[in-house]
């Protein structure tokens, strides 16, 4: 199993503004300007938190957003508005440990899901697109506990206004 984080941040490292708004991202570019499609084709499972799900929930035809993956949402809710997303209420580290070993797992969105996996050295690949935006404050991508974690820079790409950095765990 390989665990991937794939997402976009501002130049100062924020996923969203303090209100969890992504307007800065929508005004910067589209996924057609990135390597998203080829990345997604290699994924088997998506995992996200409820705030990330809330952000995508209002997209027209949200059910077809991730059509070829099993999609899990960490939430206290017993059901979600889109049947293609499975609500999960448990420890993310324990959940990921029990997934099939031959699957690629994409951590979508926030630091609430990413941080415990980083703390437990379970993130194998980080693909970060950096948008040419400064927010000054907001929701940071990285909020794991203190502790050195090293990654190897594999590749740097440019997609429109986005710089993409591809890292793998050492």
Order of alpha helices (4+ residues) and beta strands (2+ residues): beta-beta-alpha-alpha-beta-alpha-beta-beta-alpha-beta-alpha-beta-beta-beta-beta
